[in-house]
């Protein structure tokens, strides 16, 4: 849509004449993305990106949609025509705009209403229901959950790995191995792509996001601790080495990720023609191609190009495989490379610190520990305002002015707690405690709801709850886990009281869909396992 419409002079003319166009980086402003996405889902029944939202000057939405082509195509209306129609309605039928805005904001208000359910929640029952749901959507043939597209879903994996049932654990363990063998895994340079476009984990969407590297690595480390199988430790090492090599800023933090595109198309840097491989590897090409499923027919978007995947995972790899990988990688590195997103986000850095610290605690890897400590020091020093308020991001040598969100506080506190457990250093624990205290002050509403934006930020027309996990956990779920961990490490009763208050408020909301809050369930299970259970949640 960027190429078809937003770079088009005809579209730009009407946009600039009739509207005030604003392009939002959803990583910089997750609150705006969440708000506009909720509006789109309420209006259309679905969501996604690109996300286009039409707002009144006070920020109230009255129309939203995802992708449209510039001109009508395949039964879809054209974006240009839509803009003209909305401009006409805005000018000549303001009552219709007001009716749309009023009905939409009321629907959003009902969706965000505080649940009035005071029924005691049985954590074990919720966990069993969540496990049963994951078993139902599990793919026993290719592993993972659901059909296509398939996402790594670390909250699913970590929840299952923490269950006592061996069958539940096996779903997570087999999924990790399937991803590592598939095209979603960069078989040459390491790292995991954002998701698989197919059920088989074969053809990815080629973005590489920092949060995926961190949380899949943490999941692999948990699998290693559970099984002591080196396969999982090797997975974590692969992912964290990619972060250290490709996403680590000289100053000490971690960049957001790598783009999917190069040379004007997705995946161009990563795919191979068989003839290219034969030219580079010569007599060794046949064994390499057999191992990585390169047939000459191609497996990428109807072309003769190949995404590399482990076609023979049950056979021993070629003895010189690492040498062959390096030869091909040297050639690949000479191609135009995907752009690197050099923003440093406080929260995503917290996730990465957690993975590195966890790995250091399990293995004694000094490089992981030192890198985690450097990143933590960088974030605290450079993304903290003079008054102590955490900020969202840092880029091009300076922090943004955007205050951090609940997820930033939750993720960074978790990273610091993991770092404390890996090092025993007191100030990491003190910093985590300070962040949790501030999070409760900034993001807890009078009715005990935890919301995305702080009470010191410019309010949106409606505050939405931050309590549903996706590919990353919600800020509220992470804060709940942080509070339980603080109570466990410090033995202080106040942290347990705060954890119970968050759990008591959020757990009833999982009654109809426990899978939407697996990080929260992990926190509740840890609370019951380590501490004397409360009378009821």
MIPA-709902 format. One record per residue (C-alpha): residue number from 1; x, y, z. Coordinates in steps of 0.1 Angstrom, whole numbers. Layout:
! residues N
DOZA   seq    east   north      up
DOZA   NUM       X       Y       Z
...
! end
This chain:
! residues 537
DOZA   seq    east   north      up
DOZA     1       0       0       0
DOZA     2      30      23       6
DOZA     3      40      19     -30
DOZA     4       5      18     -46
DOZA     5     -11      47     -27
DOZA     6      11      67      -3
DOZA     7      38      73     -29
DOZA     8      12      81     -56
DOZA     9       8     118     -64
DOZA    10     -29     116     -71
DOZA    11     -36      99     -37
DOZA    12     -12     124     -20
DOZA    13     -31     153     -35
DOZA    14     -64     144     -19
DOZA    15     -48     132      13
DOZA    16     -30     165      18
DOZA    17     -59     186       6
DOZA    18     -88     170      26
DOZA    19     -71     153      55
DOZA    20     -42     157      80
DOZA    21     -23     126      73
DOZA    22      -2     111     101
DOZA    23      20      80      97
DOZA    24      24      62     130
DOZA    25      53      38     139
DOZA    26      34      12     158
DOZA    27      66       2     177
DOZA    28      70      38     189
DOZA    29      33      41     198
DOZA    30      18       8     206
DOZA    31     -10      26     224
DOZA    32     -22      42     192
DOZA    33     -18      10     173
DOZA    34     -39      -9     199
DOZA    35     -66      18     200
DOZA    36     -69      20     162
DOZA    37     -67     -17     158
DOZA    38     -96     -21     183
DOZA    39    -116       4     163
DOZA    40    -109     -15     130
DOZA    41    -118     -49     145
DOZA    42    -150     -34     160
DOZA    43    -160     -19     127
DOZA    44    -150     -47     103
DOZA    45    -147     -78     124
DOZA    46    -110     -82     115
DOZA    47     -78     -63     117
DOZA    48     -42     -63     105
DOZA    49     -17     -41      89
DOZA    50     -15     -17      70
DOZA    51     -40      -1      93
DOZA    52     -58      30      82
DOZA    53     -80      49     107
DOZA    54    -100      81     101
DOZA    55    -103     102     133
DOZA    56    -120     134     143
DOZA    57     -98     162     154
DOZA    58    -103     152     190
DOZA    59     -89     117     182
DOZA    60    -123      98     181
DOZA    61    -123      73     153
DOZA    62    -152      71     129
DOZA    63    -139      48     101
DOZA    64    -112      22      98
DOZA    65     -99      -4      74
DOZA    66     -68     -24      64
DOZA    67     -55     -29      29
DOZA    68     -71     -14      -2
DOZA    69     -56     -11     -37
DOZA    70     -55      24     -52
DOZA    71     -81      15     -78
DOZA    72    -110     -10     -75
DOZA    73     -97     -45     -80
DOZA    74    -111     -80     -76
DOZA    75    -143     -68     -59
DOZA    76    -124     -45     -36
DOZA    77    -132      -7     -37
DOZA    78    -103      17     -44
DOZA    79     -85      37     -18
DOZA    80     -87      68     -39
DOZA    81    -124      65     -43
DOZA    82    -128      59      -6
DOZA    83    -109      91       3
DOZA    84    -131     111     -20
DOZA    85    -162      97      -4
DOZA    86    -150     103      31
DOZA    87    -141     138      23
DOZA    88    -175     144       8
DOZA    89    -193     129      39
DOZA    90    -171     149      62
DOZA    91    -180     181      45
DOZA    92    -217     176      37
DOZA    93    -229     150      62
DOZA    94    -213     158      96
DOZA    95    -242     141     114
DOZA    96    -233     108      98
DOZA    97    -197     112     109
DOZA    98    -209     119     144
DOZA    99    -232      89     145
DOZA   100    -204      66     134
DOZA   101    -180      80     159
DOZA   102    -205      78     188
DOZA   103    -215      42     181
DOZA   104    -179      31     176
DOZA   105    -166      47     208
DOZA   106    -196      32     227
DOZA   107    -188      -3     214
DOZA   108    -151       2     224
DOZA   109    -162      14     258
DOZA   110    -183     -18     264
DOZA   111    -153     -39     252
DOZA   112    -130     -22     277
DOZA   113    -156     -23     306
DOZA   114    -143     -35     339
DOZA   115    -153     -71     344
DOZA   116    -177     -74     374
DOZA   117    -171    -111     380
DOZA   118    -161    -117     416
DOZA   119    -162    -155     413
DOZA   120    -132    -173     427
DOZA   121    -109    -186     400
DOZA   122     -95    -221     400
DOZA   123     -60    -217     385
DOZA   124     -55    -254     379
DOZA   125     -88    -256     361
DOZA   126     -79    -227     339
DOZA   127     -45    -243     332
DOZA   128     -61    -276     323
DOZA   129     -86    -258     299
DOZA   130     -57    -239     283
DOZA   131     -37    -271     278
DOZA   132     -68    -288     263
DOZA   133     -72    -258     239
DOZA   134     -36    -260     228
DOZA   135     -39    -297     223
DOZA   136     -69    -291     201
DOZA   137     -52    -265     179
DOZA   138     -18    -284     179
DOZA   139      -6    -296     145
DOZA   140       6    -332     152
DOZA   141      21    -335     117
DOZA   142      42    -303     114
DOZA   143      40    -291     150
DOZA   144      31    -256     161
DOZA   145      -4    -243     166
DOZA   146     -31    -237     140
DOZA   147     -26    -238     103
DOZA   148     -11    -210      82
DOZA   149       3    -185      89
DOZA   150      22    -200     118
DOZA   151      39    -179     145
DOZA   152      65    -191     170
DOZA   153      42    -182     200
DOZA   154      67    -183     229
DOZA   155      39    -177     255
DOZA   156      24    -210     244
DOZA   157      57    -228     245
DOZA   158      68    -215     279
DOZA   159      34    -223     294
DOZA   160      35    -259     281
DOZA   161      71    -264     292
DOZA   162      60    -254     327
DOZA   163      32    -279     330
DOZA   164      37    -312     348
DOZA   165      22    -333     320
DOZA   166      48    -348     297
DOZA   167      24    -348     267
DOZA   168      20    -310     271
DOZA   169      57    -305     273
DOZA   170      62    -326     242
DOZA   171      41    -303     221
DOZA   172      64    -274     230
DOZA   173      96    -295     226
DOZA   174      86    -309     191
DOZA   175      75    -274     180
DOZA   176     109    -259     189
DOZA   177     127    -287     169
DOZA   178     103    -282     139
DOZA   179     110    -245     137
DOZA   180     147    -251     140
DOZA   181     146    -275     110
DOZA   182     123    -253      89
DOZA   183     128    -224      65
DOZA   184     115    -200      92
DOZA   185     150    -206     107
DOZA   186     179    -189      89
DOZA   187     199    -220      82
DOZA   188     231    -201      73
DOZA   189     234    -171      95
DOZA   190     211    -180     124
DOZA   191     181    -163     139
DOZA   192     144    -169     133
DOZA   193     121    -151     109
DOZA   194      88    -136     120
DOZA   195      64    -163     109
DOZA   196      58    -191      84
DOZA   197      34    -184      56
DOZA   198      26    -221      54
DOZA   199      18    -249      78
DOZA   200      51    -267      73
DOZA   201      74    -239      87
DOZA   202      89    -237      52
DOZA   203      85    -203      36
DOZA   204      88    -174      61
DOZA   205      79    -138      62
DOZA   206     116    -128      63
DOZA   207     116    -101      90
DOZA   208     137    -109     120
DOZA   209     124     -93     151
DOZA   210     144     -89     183
DOZA   211     115    -100     205
DOZA   212     113    -133     186
DOZA   213     150    -140     190
DOZA   214     148    -133     227
DOZA   215     116    -152     236
DOZA   216     123    -183     214
DOZA   217     158    -184     229
DOZA   218     143    -182     264
DOZA   219     119    -210     254
DOZA   220     148    -231     241
DOZA   221     167    -225     273
DOZA   222     137    -237     293
DOZA   223     136    -268     271
DOZA   224     172    -274     277
DOZA   225     168    -271     315
DOZA   226     139    -296     313
DOZA   227     155    -322     291
DOZA   228     193    -315     291
DOZA   229     192    -321     254
DOZA   230     220    -301     237
DOZA   231     198    -295     207
DOZA   232     179    -269     226
DOZA   233     210    -252     240
DOZA   234     223    -250     205
DOZA   235     191    -233     194
DOZA   236     194    -207     221
DOZA   237     231    -202     212
DOZA   238     222    -197     176
DOZA   239     195    -171     183
DOZA   240     215    -152     209
DOZA   241     247    -152     187
DOZA   242     226    -137     159
DOZA   243     215    -109     183
DOZA   244     250    -103     194
DOZA   245     263    -103     158
DOZA   246     236     -84     140
DOZA   247     214     -65     164
DOZA   248     237     -52     191
DOZA   249     244     -15     191
DOZA   250     280      -2     198
DOZA   251     265      17     228
DOZA   252     252     -15     244
DOZA   253     215     -18     236
DOZA   254     198     -41     210
DOZA   255     182     -29     177
DOZA   256     147     -38     168
DOZA   257     153     -62     139
DOZA   258     160     -67     102
DOZA   259     136     -59      73
DOZA   260     122     -86      51
DOZA   261     130     -69      18
DOZA   262     161     -62      -2
DOZA   263     164     -54     -39
DOZA   264     128     -43     -39
DOZA   265     113     -77     -30
DOZA   266     108     -99       0
DOZA   267     134    -126       8
DOZA   268     158    -117     -20
DOZA   269     188    -119       3
DOZA   270     179    -154      16
DOZA   271     168    -176     -13
DOZA   272     189    -196     -37
DOZA   273     189    -211     -72
DOZA   274     204    -245     -73
DOZA   275     229    -234    -100
DOZA   276     242    -207     -76
DOZA   277     249    -233     -49
DOZA   278     266    -256     -75
DOZA   279     288    -228     -87
DOZA   280     299    -219     -51
DOZA   281     303    -254     -37
DOZA   282     313    -274     -67
DOZA   283     316    -312     -59
DOZA   284     301    -306     -24
DOZA   285     269    -291     -38
DOZA   286     251    -324     -41
DOZA   287     254    -334      -4
DOZA   288     245    -298       6
DOZA   289     215    -297     -16
DOZA   290     202    -330      -4
DOZA   291     205    -319      33
DOZA   292     188    -286      26
DOZA   293     160    -297       3
DOZA   294     173    -280     -29
DOZA   295     159    -298     -59
DOZA   296     160    -273     -87
DOZA   297     122    -271     -88
DOZA   298     121    -243     -62
DOZA   299      99    -239     -32
DOZA   300      96    -200     -30
DOZA   301      65    -183     -45
DOZA   302      63    -203     -77
DOZA   303      99    -196     -87
DOZA   304     129    -219     -91
DOZA   305     144    -203     -60
DOZA   306     148    -222     -27
DOZA   307     144    -214      10
DOZA   308     168    -237      28
DOZA   309     154    -261      53
DOZA   310     166    -294      69
DOZA   311     151    -320      45
DOZA   312     169    -349      63
DOZA   313     167    -340     101
DOZA   314     168    -377     112
DOZA   315     201    -383      93
DOZA   316     236    -373     104
DOZA   317     246    -339      89
DOZA   318     275    -338      64
DOZA   319     308    -337      82
DOZA   320     318    -305      65
DOZA   321     284    -288      68
DOZA   322     296    -258      88
DOZA   323     324    -251      62
DOZA   324     298    -253      34
DOZA   325     275    -230      52
DOZA   326     302    -204      56
DOZA   327     311    -205      19
DOZA   328     275    -198      10
DOZA   329     271    -172      37
DOZA   330     301    -153      24
DOZA   331     284    -151     -10
DOZA   332     251    -141       6
DOZA   333     267    -114      26
DOZA   334     278     -97      -7
DOZA   335     242     -93     -18
DOZA   336     222     -62      -9
DOZA   337     212     -67      27
DOZA   338     179     -60      44
DOZA   339     177     -27      62
DOZA   340     183     -28     100
DOZA   341     158     -10     122
DOZA   342     181       8     146
DOZA   343     156      19     172
DOZA   344     163       6     206
DOZA   345     131      -1     226
DOZA   346     133      -4     263
DOZA   347     108     -33     266
DOZA   348     123     -54     238
DOZA   349     157     -49     253
DOZA   350     143     -62     286
DOZA   351     132     -94     269
DOZA   352     166     -99     254
DOZA   353     183     -92     287
DOZA   354     161    -119     303
DOZA   355     171    -145     277
DOZA   356     208    -137     279
DOZA   357     207    -137     317
DOZA   358     188    -169     318
DOZA   359     214    -185     295
DOZA   360     242    -172     316
DOZA   361     226    -186     348
DOZA   362     222    -221     332
DOZA   363     255    -224     314
DOZA   364     279    -199     330
DOZA   365     284    -182     297
DOZA   366     303    -150     306
DOZA   367     297    -133     273
DOZA   368     260    -136     277
DOZA   369     261    -122     312
DOZA   370     284     -93     303
DOZA   371     263     -84     273
DOZA   372     231     -85     294
DOZA   373     247     -62     320
DOZA   374     259     -38     294
DOZA   375     224     -36     278
DOZA   376     208     -31     312
DOZA   377     232      -3     321
DOZA   378     227      14     287
DOZA   379     189      13     290
DOZA   380     189      26     326
DOZA   381     214      54     318
DOZA   382     200      65     284
DOZA   383     163      58     285
DOZA   384     156      73     319
DOZA   385     144     109     321
DOZA   386     158     133     347
DOZA   387     128     128     369
DOZA   388     133      90     367
DOZA   389     105      82     342
DOZA   390     114      54     318
DOZA   391     113      63     281
DOZA   392     102      42     252
DOZA   393     130      43     227
DOZA   394     164      55     217
DOZA   395     177      62     181
DOZA   396     204      81     163
DOZA   397     222      90     195
DOZA   398     193     103     217
DOZA   399     162      91     234
DOZA   400     127      99     222
DOZA   401     104     120     243
DOZA   402      78      92     243
DOZA   403      72      79     279
DOZA   404      75      41     282
DOZA   405      44      20     283
DOZA   406      33      -8     306
DOZA   407      50     -35     285
DOZA   408      83     -16     287
DOZA   409      82     -15     325
DOZA   410      71     -51     327
DOZA   411      97     -65     302
DOZA   412     126     -45     316
DOZA   413     118     -54     352
DOZA   414     117     -91     341
DOZA   415     151     -88     324
DOZA   416     166     -72     355
DOZA   417     151     -99     378
DOZA   418     167    -126     356
DOZA   419     199    -106     356
DOZA   420     198    -105     394
DOZA   421     193    -142     396
DOZA   422     222    -148     372
DOZA   423     246    -124     390
DOZA   424     234    -119     425
DOZA   425     240     -82     421
DOZA   426     217     -62     444
DOZA   427     212     -31     422
DOZA   428     195     -52     395
DOZA   429     169     -63     421
DOZA   430     166     -27     433
DOZA   431     160     -14     398
DOZA   432     134     -41     391
DOZA   433     116     -32     423
DOZA   434     116       5     414
DOZA   435     102      -2     380
DOZA   436      74     -24     394
DOZA   437      65       3     420
DOZA   438      64      30     393
DOZA   439      44       7     370
DOZA   440      17       3     396
DOZA   441      16      40     402
DOZA   442      15      49     365
DOZA   443      -7      23     348
DOZA   444     -32      11     375
DOZA   445     -65      29     372
DOZA   446     -87      36     402
DOZA   447    -108       5     394
DOZA   448     -76     -16     395
DOZA   449     -74     -20     357
DOZA   450     -39     -20     342
DOZA   451     -38       0     310
DOZA   452     -12       5     282
DOZA   453      -4      42     287
DOZA   454       7      60     319
DOZA   455     -15      85     337
DOZA   456      11     111     329
DOZA   457       6     107     291
DOZA   458     -18     125     268
DOZA   459     -50     105     272
DOZA   460     -66      88     242
DOZA   461    -104      89     239
DOZA   462    -105      56     257
DOZA   463     -81      36     278
DOZA   464     -80       0     267
DOZA   465     -69     -29     289
DOZA   466     -35     -44     284
DOZA   467     -41     -80     294
DOZA   468     -41    -103     263
DOZA   469     -10    -121     252
DOZA   470       0    -124     216
DOZA   471      33    -134     201
DOZA   472      47    -115     231
DOZA   473      31    -114     266
DOZA   474      10     -84     276
DOZA   475      24     -58     299
DOZA   476      -1     -66     327
DOZA   477       7    -104     326
DOZA   478      44     -96     327
DOZA   479      40     -72     356
DOZA   480      21    -100     375
DOZA   481      49    -124     370
DOZA   482      74     -97     380
DOZA   483      56     -92     413
DOZA   484      55    -129     421
DOZA   485      92    -131     413
DOZA   486      99    -101     436
DOZA   487      80    -117     464
DOZA   488      99    -150     459
DOZA   489     133    -133     458
DOZA   490     129    -108     485
DOZA   491     104    -125     508
DOZA   492      86     -92     512
DOZA   493      49     -96     519
DOZA   494      39     -64     501
DOZA   495      50     -78     467
DOZA   496      28    -108     473
DOZA   497      -1     -85     481
DOZA   498       4     -65     449
DOZA   499       7     -97     429
DOZA   500     -25    -111     444
DOZA   501     -44     -79     436
DOZA   502     -33     -80     399
DOZA   503     -41    -117     397
DOZA   504     -75    -113     414
DOZA   505     -84     -86     389
DOZA   506     -72    -103     357
DOZA   507     -77    -140     362
DOZA   508    -116    -140     359
DOZA   509    -112    -125     324
DOZA   510     -96    -157     313
DOZA   511    -126    -179     321
DOZA   512    -139    -179     285
DOZA   513    -105    -180     267
DOZA   514     -76    -191     290
DOZA   515     -52    -192     260
DOZA   516     -53    -154     258
DOZA   517     -34    -151     291
DOZA   518      -9    -179     294
DOZA   519      18    -156     308
DOZA   520      -7    -146     335
DOZA   521     -14    -183     342
DOZA   522      23    -190     346
DOZA   523      24    -162     372
DOZA   524      -6    -176     391
DOZA   525       9    -211     390
DOZA   526      42    -199     403
DOZA   527      25    -180     430
DOZA   528       6    -211     441
DOZA   529      37    -233     438
DOZA   530      61    -212     457
DOZA   531      39    -194     482
DOZA   532      11    -205     504
DOZA   533     -20    -203     482
DOZA   534     -45    -175     490
DOZA   535     -80    -184     499
DOZA   536     -91    -179     463
DOZA   537     -82    -159     432
! end
